[in-house]
């Protein structure tokens, strides 16, 4: 607030930009954003400007504290995607997993004596919601994922045939599709 007041007192041209107050993964809703008044010094920056927060989804990862580029916003989720709820044992999910995070889906045999290694089923899926307060009959929580329509059968097959692990993808490892 003090910096904004100092900039405005100096008579420089200012504009309200929006920055991420939490990591925004590819396909995540634009929640966790904050307004910041900055001086542009006449430069035209490619960032989202305005008094109203941006809405839509991120079409590329945006890091904490990063100003949100206009090109990183879309009003629609990725085309040809479906929302799938995955029942997962709470100990097979990263602690603190939230909407907007990206995960890789791994499947391992339900047979505890199996020597088969876990298999990567899908990578870079966006979490739409985590239902920690809803528990399935086996103690599972529901994690809602945004899945490309062509990959839904692979995910459903993995859910039905193995133990699922959701591995969080760090922001710096995320790739735009």
MDAnalysis code that builds the backbone (N, CA, C; Angstrom):
import MDAnalysis as mda
import numpy as np

u = mda.Universe.empty(531, n_residues=177, atom_resindex=np.repeat(np.arange(177), 3), trajectory=True)
u.add_TopologyAttr("name", ["N", "CA", "C"] * 177)
u.add_TopologyAttr("resid", np.arange(1, 178))
u.add_TopologyAttr("resname", ["UNK", "UNK", "UNK", "UNK", "UNK", "UNK", "UNK", "UNK", "UNK", "UNK", "UNK", "UNK", "UNK", "UNK", "UNK", "UNK", "UNK", "UNK", "UNK", "UNK", "UNK", "UNK", "UNK", "UNK", "UNK", "UNK", "UNK", "UNK", "UNK", "UNK", "UNK", "UNK", "UNK", "UNK", "UNK", "UNK", "UNK", "UNK", "UNK", "UNK", "UNK", "UNK", "UNK", "UNK", "UNK", "UNK", "UNK", "UNK", "UNK", "UNK", "UNK", "UNK", "UNK", "UNK", "UNK", "UNK", "UNK", "UNK", "UNK", "UNK", "UNK", "UNK", "UNK", "UNK", "UNK", "UNK", "UNK", "UNK", "UNK", "UNK", "UNK", "UNK", "UNK", "UNK", "UNK", "UNK", "UNK", "UNK", "UNK", "UNK", "UNK", "UNK", "UNK", "UNK", "UNK", "UNK", "UNK", "UNK", "UNK", "UNK", "UNK", "UNK", "UNK", "UNK", "UNK", "UNK", "UNK", "UNK", "UNK", "UNK", "UNK", "UNK", "UNK", "UNK", "UNK", "UNK", "UNK", "UNK", "UNK", "UNK", "UNK", "UNK", "UNK", "UNK", "UNK", "UNK", "UNK", "UNK", "UNK", "UNK", "UNK", "UNK", "UNK", "UNK", "UNK", "UNK", "UNK", "UNK", "UNK", "UNK", "UNK", "UNK", "UNK", "UNK", "UNK", "UNK", "UNK", "UNK", "UNK", "UNK", "UNK", "UNK", "UNK", "UNK", "UNK", "UNK", "UNK", "UNK", "UNK", "UNK", "UNK", "UNK", "UNK", "UNK", "UNK", "UNK", "UNK", "UNK", "UNK", "UNK", "UNK", "UNK", "UNK", "UNK", "UNK", "UNK", "UNK", "UNK", "UNK", "UNK", "UNK", "UNK", "UNK", "UNK", "UNK", "UNK", "UNK"])
u.atoms.positions = np.array([
    [0.827, -1.182, 0.000],
    [0.000, 0.000, 0.000],
    [0.871, 1.245, 0.000],
    [1.939, 1.275, 0.822],
    [2.824, 2.420, 0.898],
    [3.487, 2.689, -0.449],
    [3.927, 1.616, -1.129],
    [4.574, 1.784, -2.428],
    [3.598, 2.389, -3.421],
    [2.357, 1.890, -3.443],
    [1.352, 2.436, -4.353],
    [1.109, 3.905, -4.085],
    [1.065, 4.323, -2.816],
    [0.851, 5.724, -2.479],
    [2.037, 6.563, -2.924],
    [3.252, 6.038, -2.771],
    [4.439, 6.778, -3.175],
    [4.488, 6.956, -4.692],
    [4.135, 5.908, -5.431],
    [4.120, 5.990, -6.887],
    [3.100, 7.026, -7.343],
    [1.909, 7.002, -6.748],
    [0.863, 7.934, -7.149],
    [1.269, 9.370, -6.799],
    [1.957, 9.578, -5.686],
    [2.385, 10.910, -5.286],
    [3.457, 11.456, -6.221],
    [4.211, 10.583, -6.871],
    [5.280, 11.042, -7.749],
    [4.754, 11.507, -9.100],
    [3.472, 11.279, -9.392],
    [2.871, 11.740, -10.636],
    [3.102, 10.809, -11.821],
    [3.674, 9.640, -11.611],
    [3.899, 8.706, -12.702],
    [2.579, 8.051, -13.101],
    [2.490, 7.641, -14.363],
    [1.309, 6.938, -14.846],
    [1.260, 5.565, -14.183],
    [0.133, 5.243, -13.553],
    [-0.005, 3.956, -12.870],
    [-1.144, 3.157, -13.486],
    [-1.104, 1.880, -13.244],
    [-2.143, 0.980, -13.720],
    [-2.273, -0.148, -12.703],
    [-3.466, -0.739, -12.629],
    [-3.685, -1.881, -11.749],
    [-3.441, -3.158, -12.541],
    [-2.464, -3.936, -12.090],
    [-2.178, -5.246, -12.672],
    [-2.575, -6.298, -11.651],
    [-2.651, -7.533, -12.105],
    [-3.012, -8.650, -11.233],
    [-1.862, -9.635, -11.201],
    [-1.551, -10.122, -10.000],
    [-0.496, -11.118, -9.869],
    [-1.023, -12.317, -9.092],
    [-0.342, -13.420, -9.294],
    [-0.736, -14.664, -8.635],
    [-0.273, -14.653, -7.184],
    [-1.192, -14.892, -6.265],
    [-0.819, -15.006, -4.858],
    [-0.617, -16.473, -4.468],
    [-0.909, -17.372, -5.421],
    [-0.606, -18.796, -5.270],
    [-0.287, -19.317, -6.669],
    [0.321, -20.489, -6.748],
    [0.650, -21.053, -8.049],
    [-0.620, -21.296, -8.849],
    [-0.583, -20.936, -10.134],
    [-1.692, -21.202, -11.044],
    [-1.204, -22.216, -12.074],
    [-1.725, -23.433, -12.005],
    [-1.318, -24.484, -12.929],
    [-2.105, -24.363, -14.226],
    [-1.596, -24.991, -15.256],
    [-2.276, -25.041, -16.541],
    [-3.687, -25.595, -16.351],
    [-4.701, -24.858, -16.813],
    [-6.084, -25.294, -16.713],
    [-6.768, -24.957, -15.407],
    [-6.041, -24.349, -14.472],
    [-6.648, -24.039, -13.179],
    [-7.444, -22.741, -13.245],
    [-8.501, -22.646, -12.425],
    [-9.268, -21.400, -12.375],
    [-8.407, -20.285, -11.782],
    [-8.685, -19.055, -12.186],
    [-7.887, -17.910, -11.737],
    [-8.355, -17.414, -10.376],
    [-8.171, -18.252, -9.379],
    [-8.407, -17.852, -7.995],
    [-7.036, -17.600, -7.393],
    [-6.961, -16.916, -6.303],
    [-5.659, -16.642, -5.704],
    [-4.887, -15.590, -6.480],
    [-5.579, -14.504, -6.846],
    [-4.922, -13.383, -7.521],
    [-5.128, -12.129, -6.691],
    [-4.210, -11.172, -6.819],
    [-4.324, -9.928, -6.061],
    [-3.979, -8.747, -6.948],
    [-4.629, -7.613, -6.665],
    [-4.396, -6.388, -7.434],
    [-3.158, -5.680, -6.906],
    [-2.390, -5.094, -7.832],
    [-1.195, -4.346, -7.489],
    [-1.151, -3.106, -8.369],
    [-0.957, -1.930, -7.765],
    [-0.819, -0.688, -8.528],
    [0.660, -0.509, -8.845],
    [0.972, -0.353, -10.147],
    [2.366, -0.201, -10.567],
    [2.506, 0.968, -11.538],
    [3.713, 1.495, -11.624],
    [4.029, 2.539, -12.602],
    [4.582, 1.865, -13.845],
    [4.024, 2.197, -14.999],
    [4.491, 1.592, -16.242],
    [5.545, 2.445, -16.942],
    [5.667, 3.707, -16.534],
    [6.625, 4.616, -17.164],
    [6.451, 4.658, -18.682],
    [5.209, 4.630, -19.128],
    [4.897, 4.728, -20.547],
    [5.017, 3.429, -21.316],
    [5.539, 2.382, -20.715],
    [5.700, 1.104, -21.416],
    [4.368, 0.362, -21.454],
    [4.116, -0.320, -22.524],
    [2.915, -1.142, -22.640],
    [3.304, -2.580, -22.335],
    [2.872, -3.075, -21.220],
    [3.220, -4.420, -20.799],
    [2.110, -5.388, -21.213],
    [2.451, -6.651, -21.436],
    [1.456, -7.636, -21.884],
    [0.684, -8.288, -20.743],
    [0.454, -7.539, -19.658],
    [-0.196, -8.129, -18.491],
    [-1.671, -7.763, -18.433],
    [-2.438, -8.588, -17.691],
    [-3.862, -8.316, -17.502],
    [-4.006, -7.069, -16.643],
    [-4.737, -6.080, -17.178],
    [-4.934, -4.812, -16.474],
    [-6.415, -4.653, -16.150],
    [-6.723, -3.839, -15.147],
    [-8.106, -3.507, -14.847],
    [-8.417, -3.581, -13.375],
    [-9.570, -3.027, -13.037],
    [-9.989, -3.008, -11.638],
    [-10.722, -4.282, -11.245],
    [-11.154, -5.053, -12.250],
    [-11.868, -6.305, -12.000],
    [-10.893, -7.464, -12.153],
    [-10.875, -8.409, -11.219],
    [-9.932, -9.526, -11.340],
    [-10.194, -10.349, -12.599],
    [-9.147, -10.964, -13.133],
    [-9.347, -11.804, -14.321],
    [-10.185, -13.026, -13.971],
    [-10.902, -13.527, -14.958],
    [-11.667, -14.756, -14.765],
    [-11.295, -15.716, -15.878],
    [-11.597, -16.964, -15.693],
    [-11.266, -17.983, -16.679],
    [-10.296, -18.988, -16.092],
    [-9.464, -19.547, -16.970],
    [-8.477, -20.543, -16.561],
    [-7.109, -20.168, -17.111],
    [-6.076, -20.675, -16.458],
    [-4.701, -20.430, -16.912],
    [-4.382, -21.374, -18.071],
    [-3.834, -20.823, -19.142],
    [-3.445, -21.652, -20.280],
    [-1.937, -21.898, -20.291],
    [-1.283, -21.415, -19.251],
    [0.123, -21.727, -18.992],
    [0.349, -21.538, -17.498],
    [1.351, -22.195, -16.929],
    [1.616, -22.018, -15.500],
    [2.022, -20.575, -15.179],
    [1.564, -20.076, -14.025],
    [1.933, -18.738, -13.536],
    [2.403, -18.922, -12.092],
    [3.622, -18.459, -11.806],
    [4.210, -18.646, -10.485],
    [3.720, -17.638, -9.464],
    [3.917, -17.954, -8.196],
    [3.553, -17.062, -7.097],
    [4.283, -15.729, -7.269],
    [3.533, -14.621, -7.183],
    [4.118, -13.291, -7.295],
    [4.285, -12.797, -8.714],
    [4.063, -13.661, -9.701],
    [4.220, -13.273, -11.105],
    [2.989, -12.492, -11.565],
    [3.212, -11.385, -12.303],
    [2.096, -10.684, -12.916],
    [1.481, -11.616, -13.959],
    [0.147, -11.564, -14.091],
    [-0.549, -12.497, -14.971],
    [-0.580, -11.940, -16.390],
    [0.115, -12.595, -17.331],
    [0.082, -12.141, -18.712],
    [-1.315, -12.351, -19.309],
    [-1.764, -11.409, -20.135],
    [-3.066, -11.560, -20.793],
    [-3.113, -12.845, -21.604],
    [-1.994, -13.217, -22.214],
    [-1.943, -14.419, -23.040],
    [-2.037, -15.703, -22.221],
    [-1.942, -15.609, -20.891],
    [-2.008, -16.794, -20.036],
    [-3.430, -17.100, -19.577],
    [-4.416, -16.342, -20.094],
    [-5.804, -16.482, -19.633],
    [-6.704, -16.921, -20.781],
    [-7.586, -17.863, -20.489],
    [-8.630, -18.268, -21.423],
    [-9.935, -18.333, -20.643],
    [-11.030, -18.046, -21.320],
    [-12.321, -18.095, -20.634],
    [-12.872, -19.514, -20.555],
    [-12.249, -20.441, -21.260],
    [-12.753, -21.808, -21.296],
    [-11.693, -22.808, -20.852],
    [-12.119, -23.926, -20.254],
    [-11.135, -24.973, -19.963],
    [-10.646, -25.567, -21.281],
    [-9.557, -26.323, -21.255],
    [-9.050, -26.921, -22.491],
    [-10.138, -27.691, -23.222],
    [-10.135, -27.562, -24.549],
    [-11.150, -28.218, -25.377],
    [-11.057, -29.733, -25.241],
    [-12.163, -30.380, -25.476],
    [-12.234, -31.837, -25.455],
    [-11.721, -32.438, -24.156],
    [-12.184, -31.906, -23.037],
    [-11.793, -32.452, -21.739],
    [-13.034, -32.865, -20.958],
    [-12.817, -33.728, -19.996],
    [-13.891, -34.206, -19.130],
    [-13.438, -34.091, -17.677],
    [-14.404, -34.001, -16.776],
    [-14.123, -33.921, -15.347],
    [-14.383, -35.305, -14.756],
    [-13.339, -35.881, -14.136],
    [-13.422, -37.245, -13.605],
    [-13.023, -37.226, -12.126],
    [-13.853, -37.836, -11.289],
    [-13.523, -37.960, -9.870],
    [-12.770, -39.270, -9.651],
    [-11.613, -39.153, -9.009],
    [-10.761, -40.311, -8.757],
    [-10.763, -40.596, -7.255],
    [-11.193, -41.798, -6.847],
    [-11.119, -42.156, -5.431],
    [-9.685, -42.571, -5.092],
    [-9.100, -41.906, -4.101],
    [-7.691, -42.151, -3.771],
    [-7.534, -42.263, -2.264],
    [-6.721, -43.220, -1.839],
    [-6.376, -43.328, -0.428],
    [-5.650, -42.043, -0.027],
    [-6.005, -41.431, 1.104],
    [-5.373, -40.157, 1.498],
    [-3.848, -40.217, 1.594],
    [-3.282, -41.400, 1.832],
    [-1.830, -41.518, 1.911],
    [-1.176, -41.706, 0.540],
    [-1.991, -41.675, -0.511],
    [-1.473, -41.810, -1.876],
    [-1.660, -40.508, -2.662],
    [-1.825, -39.409, -1.922],
    [-2.008, -38.079, -2.492],
    [-1.060, -37.129, -1.770],
    [-0.484, -36.188, -2.508],
    [0.396, -35.207, -1.878],
    [-0.373, -34.417, -0.822],
    [0.247, -34.210, 0.335],
    [-0.380, -33.404, 1.385],
    [-0.522, -31.974, 0.866],
    [-1.684, -31.386, 1.090],
    [-1.919, -30.014, 0.655],
    [-2.290, -29.890, -0.807],
    [-2.653, -30.990, -1.467],
    [-3.078, -30.925, -2.863],
    [-4.326, -30.052, -2.960],
    [-4.344, -29.125, -3.909],
    [-5.445, -28.178, -4.050],
    [-5.893, -28.063, -5.491],
    [-7.063, -27.477, -5.671],
    [-7.544, -27.159, -7.017],
    [-6.500, -26.286, -7.695],
    [-6.238, -26.576, -8.953],
    [-5.251, -25.834, -9.719],
    [-3.906, -26.513, -9.793],
    [-3.626, -27.445, -8.879],
    [-2.365, -28.182, -8.940],
    [-2.406, -29.153, -10.116],
    [-1.233, -29.565, -10.562],
    [-1.143, -30.610, -11.582],
    [-0.607, -31.877, -10.943],
    [-1.087, -33.019, -11.447],
    [-0.646, -34.309, -10.922],
    [-0.357, -35.283, -12.057],
    [0.512, -36.249, -11.738],
    [0.697, -37.426, -12.579],
    [-0.063, -38.550, -11.900],
    [-0.722, -39.388, -12.696],
    [-1.490, -40.524, -12.166],
    [-0.669, -41.795, -12.383],
    [-0.405, -42.480, -11.267],
    [0.333, -43.744, -11.301],
    [-0.585, -44.853, -10.822],
    [-0.394, -46.039, -11.366],
    [-1.179, -47.199, -10.950],
    [-0.228, -48.339, -10.617],
    [-0.511, -49.017, -9.505],
    [0.241, -50.216, -9.151],
    [-0.736, -51.343, -8.870],
    [-0.242, -52.533, -8.933],
    [-1.067, -53.717, -8.752],
    [-1.715, -53.720, -7.363],
    [-2.951, -54.226, -7.311],
    [-3.634, -54.368, -6.023],
    [-3.095, -55.557, -5.242],
    [-2.378, -56.437, -5.925],
    [-1.785, -57.615, -5.289],
    [-0.508, -57.197, -4.569],
    [-0.504, -57.284, -3.242],
    [0.649, -56.825, -2.459],
    [1.902, -57.649, -2.740],
    [1.768, -58.842, -3.301],
    [2.916, -59.678, -3.621],
    [3.433, -59.463, -5.035],
    [2.845, -58.545, -5.766],
    [3.235, -58.319, -7.156],
    [4.637, -57.722, -7.244],
    [5.382, -58.152, -8.253],
    [6.719, -57.603, -8.484],
    [6.700, -56.595, -9.635],
    [5.524, -56.339, -10.188],
    [5.425, -55.371, -11.284],
    [5.621, -53.955, -10.742],
    [6.411, -53.144, -11.440],
    [6.607, -51.766, -10.976],
    [5.362, -50.918, -11.246],
    [5.204, -49.830, -10.509],
    [4.086, -48.928, -10.803],
    [4.184, -48.423, -12.238],
    [3.027, -48.067, -12.805],
    [2.975, -47.621, -14.193],
    [2.389, -46.206, -14.259],
    [3.054, -45.325, -15.006],
    [2.521, -43.992, -15.246],
    [1.345, -44.115, -16.203],
    [0.169, -43.672, -15.753],
    [-1.040, -43.766, -16.565],
    [-1.227, -42.480, -17.369],
    [-1.211, -41.338, -16.684],
    [-1.389, -40.030, -17.327],
    [-0.520, -39.011, -16.609],
    [-0.093, -37.986, -17.320],
    [0.740, -36.971, -16.673],
    [0.184, -35.572, -16.913],
    [0.457, -34.682, -15.963],
    [0.113, -33.278, -16.100],
    [-1.372, -32.962, -16.080],
    [-2.162, -33.731, -15.343],
    [-3.595, -33.442, -15.250],
    [-3.841, -32.359, -14.210],
    [-4.822, -31.506, -14.458],
    [-5.142, -30.420, -13.543],
    [-6.205, -30.860, -12.545],
    [-5.946, -30.570, -11.279],
    [-6.901, -30.858, -10.206],
    [-7.952, -29.759, -10.199],
    [-9.227, -30.140, -10.297],
    [-10.326, -29.168, -10.246],
    [-10.849, -28.999, -8.821],
    [-10.786, -30.071, -8.022],
    [-11.265, -30.003, -6.633],
    [-10.712, -31.191, -5.863],
    [-10.611, -31.011, -4.542],
    [-10.218, -32.100, -3.644],
    [-11.282, -32.158, -2.554],
    [-11.959, -33.303, -2.466],
    [-13.039, -33.466, -1.486],
    [-12.513, -34.220, -0.274],
    [-11.782, -33.515, 0.590],
    [-11.239, -34.137, 1.805],
    [-12.325, -34.487, 2.802],
    [-13.460, -33.806, 2.719],
    [-14.530, -34.012, 3.682],
    [-15.492, -35.126, 3.282],
    [-15.307, -35.677, 2.077],
    [-16.154, -36.771, 1.618],
    [-15.285, -38.018, 1.539],
    [-15.669, -39.055, 2.281],
    [-14.858, -40.263, 2.332],
    [-15.647, -41.419, 1.740],
    [-14.988, -42.184, 0.855],
    [-15.612, -43.347, 0.245],
    [-15.684, -44.516, 1.203],
    [-16.271, -45.611, 0.748],
    [-16.461, -46.782, 1.604],
    [-15.147, -47.386, 2.075],
    [-14.070, -47.207, 1.310],
    [-12.766, -47.733, 1.713],
    [-11.876, -46.677, 2.330],
    [-12.445, -45.510, 2.671],
    [-11.670, -44.431, 3.265],
    [-11.041, -43.487, 2.253],
    [-11.393, -43.653, 0.973],
    [-10.813, -42.816, -0.071],
    [-11.396, -41.411, -0.048],
    [-10.584, -40.464, -0.523],
    [-11.090, -39.108, -0.769],
    [-11.284, -38.972, -2.276],
    [-12.098, -38.019, -2.670],
    [-12.332, -37.790, -4.088],
    [-11.479, -36.643, -4.588],
    [-10.707, -36.900, -5.632],
    [-9.929, -35.855, -6.288],
    [-10.475, -35.724, -7.706],
    [-10.952, -34.526, -8.024],
    [-11.574, -34.282, -9.316],
    [-10.510, -33.755, -10.271],
    [-10.347, -34.453, -11.400],
    [-9.321, -34.109, -12.381],
    [-9.937, -33.707, -13.709],
    [-9.280, -32.792, -14.415],
    [-9.647, -32.413, -15.773],
    [-8.831, -33.307, -16.702],
    [-9.529, -34.135, -17.499],
    [-8.870, -35.172, -18.295],
    [-9.218, -34.998, -19.778],
    [-8.217, -35.029, -20.669],
    [-8.524, -35.010, -22.100],
    [-9.440, -36.187, -22.433],
    [-10.453, -35.951, -23.246],
    [-11.481, -36.955, -23.515],
    [-10.882, -38.250, -24.053],
    [-9.830, -38.182, -24.835],
    [-9.232, -39.393, -25.394],
    [-8.516, -40.224, -24.334],
    [-8.230, -39.639, -23.160],
    [-7.516, -40.359, -22.113],
    [-8.413, -40.829, -20.973],
    [-9.700, -40.501, -21.045],
    [-10.635, -40.933, -20.000],
    [-10.656, -42.458, -19.862],
    [-10.710, -43.234, -20.969],
    [-10.723, -44.700, -20.804],
    [-9.497, -45.229, -20.058],
    [-8.309, -44.658, -20.319],
    [-7.095, -45.102, -19.629],
    [-7.200, -44.858, -18.127],
    [-7.738, -43.686, -17.751],
    [-7.870, -43.354, -16.340],
    [-8.900, -44.256, -15.659],
    [-10.043, -44.443, -16.289],
    [-11.086, -45.292, -15.700],
    [-10.573, -46.722, -15.539],
    [-9.864, -47.241, -16.536],
    [-9.297, -48.594, -16.448],
    [-8.323, -48.700, -15.279],
    [-7.480, -47.683, -15.100],
    [-6.506, -47.698, -14.004],
    [-7.212, -47.663, -12.646],
    [-8.272, -46.862, -12.539],
    [-9.029, -46.779, -11.279],
    [-9.620, -48.139, -10.931],
    [-10.141, -48.825, -11.936],
    [-10.818, -50.106, -11.710],
    [-9.854, -51.267, -11.461],
    [-8.604, -51.142, -11.917],
    [-7.729, -52.312, -11.886],
    [-6.508, -52.205, -10.979],
    [-6.296, -51.054, -10.339],
    [-5.093, -50.940, -9.526],
    [-5.237, -49.945, -8.397],
    [-4.140, -49.765, -7.676],
    [-4.062, -48.770, -6.617],
    [-3.545, -47.491, -7.266],
    [-4.246, -46.387, -7.048],
    [-3.904, -45.116, -7.690],
    [-3.087, -44.244, -6.738],
    [-2.027, -43.643, -7.282],
    [-1.244, -42.627, -6.580],
    [-1.274, -41.368, -7.439],
    [-1.517, -40.227, -6.799],
    [-1.471, -38.942, -7.491],
    [-0.214, -38.217, -7.018],
    [0.691, -37.952, -7.944],
    [1.975, -37.333, -7.642],
    [1.927, -35.891, -8.138],
    [2.103, -34.942, -7.210],
    [2.021, -33.523, -7.561],
    [3.206, -33.123, -8.445],
    [2.899, -32.350, -9.498],
    [3.920, -31.837, -10.407],
    [4.280, -30.420, -9.955],
    [5.548, -30.171, -9.598],
    [5.928, -28.809, -9.201],
    [5.713, -27.830, -10.353],
    [5.403, -26.588, -10.033],
    [5.098, -25.587, -11.047],
    [6.205, -25.482, -12.084],
    [7.463, -25.506, -11.648],
    [8.563, -25.344, -12.592],
    [8.712, -26.530, -13.547],
    [8.034, -27.645, -13.264],
    [8.077, -28.819, -14.140],
    [6.859, -28.930, -15.046],
    [5.897, -28.024, -14.899],
    [4.676, -28.107, -15.698],
    [4.954, -27.658, -17.125],
    [4.243, -28.295, -18.054],
    [4.400, -28.012, -19.470],
    [3.045, -27.640, -20.037],
    [2.995, -26.576, -20.848],
    [1.752, -26.223, -21.537],
    [1.494, -27.239, -22.633],
    [0.214, -27.547, -22.825],
    [-0.153, -28.529, -23.889],
    [-0.644, -27.822, -25.107],
])
